[in-house]
Amino acid sequence: MADVAEAILRSSAIAAQFGIWEERDFDAGRCPMRNVLDRIGDKWTMLVLMALAGEPRRFGVLLRMVPDISKRMLTQTLRLLERDGLVTRHVFATTPPSVEYRLSPLGLSALEPLHALAQWADANFATIRASRARYDDGLARTDP
C-alpha cells in the first residue's frame, strides 16, 4: 500500500510540474523539460555520459566503448555536452597533444536520474519489445 501511495504522490508532483511548463506554452527555450531532453534524449548522449561515469576517458577509448558511434557523431556529441556544461575537455601538452574528457559536477549530478532510467529500461526492455511485437502484428487493423 505504501508503494501505491508513493506512486500517487510522484504522479501528482509530475502532473504539477507539467502544469507549470504548460503555462509557459511549452516554448522550448523556456521549458526545461523540452530543452534538456533535447540533449539527454539524443541517441548518443546517455551512452557517452555513462561511459564517462567511471573515469575520464580519451576520445579513442570512448569511440571503442560506445557501440556504433562514428567519429563525427562522437565529436559532435562531446562538443554539445561540453557546451551544456556536462563534460569538460582537458588538453595535455604532449606530442601529439592528448585530450581527455571528464564529467563536470553538473554531469555527475545527472548520473542519478540517468541510472534510474537505465535501470528502468533494462528491467522493462523485454516487456516493451513484446508490446511492440503485438502492436506491429496488429497494424493491419483500420483506425478511424
Buried (B, 14 or more C-beta within 10 A) or exposed (E): EEEEEEEEEEEEEEEEEEEEBEEEEEEEEEBEEBBEEEBBEBEBBBBBBBBBBEEEBEBEBBBEBBEEBEEEBBEBBBEBBBEBEBBBEEEEEEEEEEBBBBBBEEBBEBBEEBEEEBEEEEEEEEEEEEEEEEEEEEEEEEEE
